[in-house]
């Protein structure tokens, strides 16, 4: 059904979008090889993961190395592409690296876009994915069954995620997008015997699946409206469309396309009020959380928002100062992102389970990233130039991955050897110093302390908020700045409590004797190299935090070319901590002061006794409520609609049809004018009107007459008038058929009436709703008749049959040849154009005749009776 609708909507436009359908291979041999290498990079994790299924379960080391080869191959191929070809520019005329034709009529070819945003995400996914393969070996230990199932599913997700960020065709992005939902469902519901885990996996799948349907609708609506089906065309859309599409109007299809696409992004990246699925997804094993819920899947919505920003957000600044973009973008994206940022921070500080703490800080950071892209839609003047209010978005995204993934990794490690409940980790550094030091270093990145790339990223975000004062926002920037301070305060407080607890200092959590730890997928603890893999991948990732903090020039050498937006005040690169201090003394004072306030308040809050309990997210009730409503309300609706009464079904179908008809017709003035124009030519069809009045009069008189003979006569009069109608409009074959039927039916009615009981049921007047429904139906079909009569002759099906049926008619060059070769158009239609249909009708009538014949008593049975 969906595929049929899909084909109908975008595949049957007879070449209207032929420009999108490329040849089998676009570009030259070099481009084709690059495309094949990108395909290999995308599918390498899936292929190697599937290969591990053929290994014996006891071949653990071979399985790990094979699974590791997939993301490593992908990472090396992408890195080589970056070194050889660089970042694909997104200026006018740029497109995908190459294009392999797949399903061009569906606007679905294999084309990949290697701009800075896509290439960065692909490198991030493959790089972190390789480390997660090693971490999973340390986490699951020698559990053969878990490793046997885990690596193919992880490879499936890695391939889907890389495909999302590299695809150029929007529908190809959607295809991989849905594959990430399916694979994440398998990973979140890893413990298939745990009903609660499966329920939470279904919650995440349904929530993100609804977003995927919204994205699907947005892509279709945008593509059908603008004939743009690829991201390269979308990014180069330019400012020409502003006058036609940029207005905030409910009849603007691009406006609705944006809302649907952003709905998909918001659900995927756990924005309010859909953030409930991400903490629930912590039912998954920690390797899943460290990969999906810190660096990859939850960032898919952020990635999509970054894709949409250049056009919908108006990030493209024209030479004349005009800006494209939808008016709703900066307000919707900034407000939702900012609120999610604060809400996640406030809930995270009131949790005890490490994974839930980090899950809500992830929600908070995702809100910050969304808010960053919302702020990027604003523009301010600097040195006579109009600049967009966003800088170093890649750094912001990478910064989060390089402290959040280590936090999840070490949370799983501590849960593996001790507990994930922070109240049970007092003094844990004495037993496991390496793990505790690594998680403290990652927590310092969460707090955005000086010396980390997180600190510079925080300052850049505060810088963007401060520059709202130079836009039309006015003093509203202070509210967003306060939200950012509250968020930073909570992050610092979490770091303080985590550190003091692990070291055993005053201010940390004390052991809670009433704490109950849930099943955290414990496995037998190993020793040696593989045992160290439970924390070493986290240490590798967190090291990037301090490389960027202390040597920002090295960070810029690695990530500078991938930055999408780096042409503002810091065009020379990210400053060091001391550079930011010196800069703040002169021009950066307000953001730097706000950062200092957040650090001081966070330290005070971290040592204070307040906000040390646990609270629940009110949005956790949304999915259960929707589920209950669907089950309960669906059951009631089913019992209300499925009555078993054919009359009720007919009325419901008729009401639905009439509602759609009147909604479309009354909204289209052309249809109304066309129908009214036909009333002016009454003299041309007054015989038909006269006969129609007789037909309606006799039909409406039937319920009012109680005598059966009179009813039969009225039915016959109605039928014989229909015969006259056929004759007036030159359909003698239909008239002959109708005449025969009417004669037989009247005779049969007269013969059978004597066998019916003489009691006549009392007359019951029809309810008003039936009269109204009948009147509306009559007006609708009359309206359709007038519209059909007044339609363009070229659009009439009858004209086509007339031109192609009669003998000797020579068609044009396009349809060169002769007509149907007949003298009767009805016969030609029945035999040539509808031959199989006619054959089916003959078969049905023959079977019906055989059925009637079998029911008739035979001569022998009559003698017996």
Secondary structure, DSSP 8 states (H G I E B T S, - for coil): -HHHHHHHHHT-STTTTTTTS--SEES-HHHHHHHHHHHHHHHHHHHHHHHGGGS-TT-HHHHHHHHHHHHHHHHHHHHHHHHHH-----STT---S-EEEEEGGGTEEEEB--SHHHHHHHHHHHHHHHHHHHHHHHHHTT-HHHHHHHHHHHHHHHHHHHHHHHB-BHHHHHHHHHHHHHHHHHHHT--TT-HHHHHHHHHHHHHHHHHHHHHHHHHHHHHHHH---BHHHHHT--STTHHHH-S--TT-HHHHHHHHHHHHHHHHTT-TTSTHHHHHGGGS-HHHHHHHTTTSGGGHHHHHHHHHHHHHT---B-TTS-B-S-TTHHHHHHHHHHHHHHHHHHHHTT--BHHHHHHHHHHHHHHHHHHHHHHTT-EEEETTEEEES---HHHHHHHHHHHHHHHHHHHHHHHHHS-SBGGG-TTGGGT-HHHHHHHHHHHHHHTT-TTSHHHHHHHHHHHHHHGGGGTTTGGGHHHHHHHHHHHHHHHHHHHHHHHHHHHT-TTS----TT-------------SHHHHTTTHHHHHHHHHHHHHHH-HHHHHHHHGGG-S---STTTT----HHHHHHHHHHT-HHHHHHHHHHHHHHHHHHHSSSS-S----TTHHHHHHHHHIIIIIHHHHHHHH--S-HHHHHHHHHHHHHHHHHHHHHH-HHHHHHHHHHHTTGGGSHHHHHHHHHHHHHHHHGGG---HHHHHHHHHHHHHHHHHHHHHTT-HHHHHHHHHHHHHHHHHHHHHHTTS-S---------HHHHHHHHHHHHHHHHHHHHHHHS-GGG-HHHHHHHHHBTT-B--STT-SB---BS-HHHHIIIIITHHHHHHHHHHHHHHHHHHHHHS--HHHHHH-
